[in-house]
Amino acid sequence: MTGAGRGIPGRLGLCALALLGSRCIISHGAATPSGVPSTPTTSLAATPPGFQRIVAPSGLPIPATAGVARPAGAPGNLRVLDWAGFKAAVSWTFDDSQPSHLAHYAELQAVGVPLTFYVNPGHDPGPYETAWTQAIKDGHELGNHSFHHCHADLKGCLFGAPPATLGEEIDLCSTYLTAHTPQTGVWTAASPFGDEGYDGADAQRFLVNRGVRGGTIGPNDHTDPFNLPTHLASTGETAARFNQMTDGTRQDGKWIIFLIHTIQPTDAVWYNPVSISELTGAMTHAKALPDVWTDAVVAIASYWRGQKLLSSTTPVTTGSNSTWTWTLPPHFPPGKFLRVTVAGGTLAQRGAPIPWNEHGYYEVALDAGALTLSP
Ligand SMILES: [Zn+2]
């Protein structure tokens, strides 16, 4: 997901009537303006039922804090807000394009948060295309879990026979997804079997790669972006246990990526089945926390990597102006933003001042590659 032209229907409506407003209601975080100022898109009418949340034109959800005065001190102290101004972040990922994911899709969709499905087109892709296309239209992300689900040595494949090289095997999946669904790019991946032999090849192709090791991710920490940790749901895991993980992550101010395999009830129990009611109960719990950002992996990973990039950049001072410049890493999705504060002064990009947002931040376009602070 992300990027322009993701196939979200009806880019008109309420937001088009409120171009000067600071918010609009869209189906998820996919409004991805690439310039400054940004332009709201998408309409309420196009929002799938049960999938409404308030997001800014940047595509980032809007925190509950409001009425924050613009900083009026001396120019300086640029700080990137963790998790777009939320206390913590949560992603829900689903591996292997399992039949039970699609059998329970309506219930997952009804929770109303963007999800990431790591799919293997090598598993009987034909009948799945309609379903995955709908998932994209609903605002979810499809990620690369390879085509045939092999180990990194291309042995032990779950679905059919692989091509000659690991690179081809991975690329087959991405090519398939962009050719057969409305998703225009594939930005994130997950290693089949959690095989770390994928990490190097995925680093050449994606923004991040998710592994299966346990753990969470902190702002500006040194987590390997190509072996992101996860919480692997165990057989029969309860909502109470998932919630414990979510609440602990919130307490720590970190990002947790849940990994779900089979969802019950189903005849197709592949691995570590969990009940749909426990799962959606836990997803609803996380969604209801006002200071927790639930989103697809690509959305939160872009913020996490973008924050690290800008936070580690030293500004160049010319007269009374300070300018930060950066180059986005390869495979970084377009149209992504950071939220920052300063002690005072005027921030500008591409020669235009950035408006202060009363929710407590300036929104910085990562595509611009530069940011200037002036008195
Ligand atoms: Zn898998």
Residues whose N, C-alpha, C, O or C-beta is under 5 A from the ligand:
A	BS01	ZN	D95 D96 P192 F193
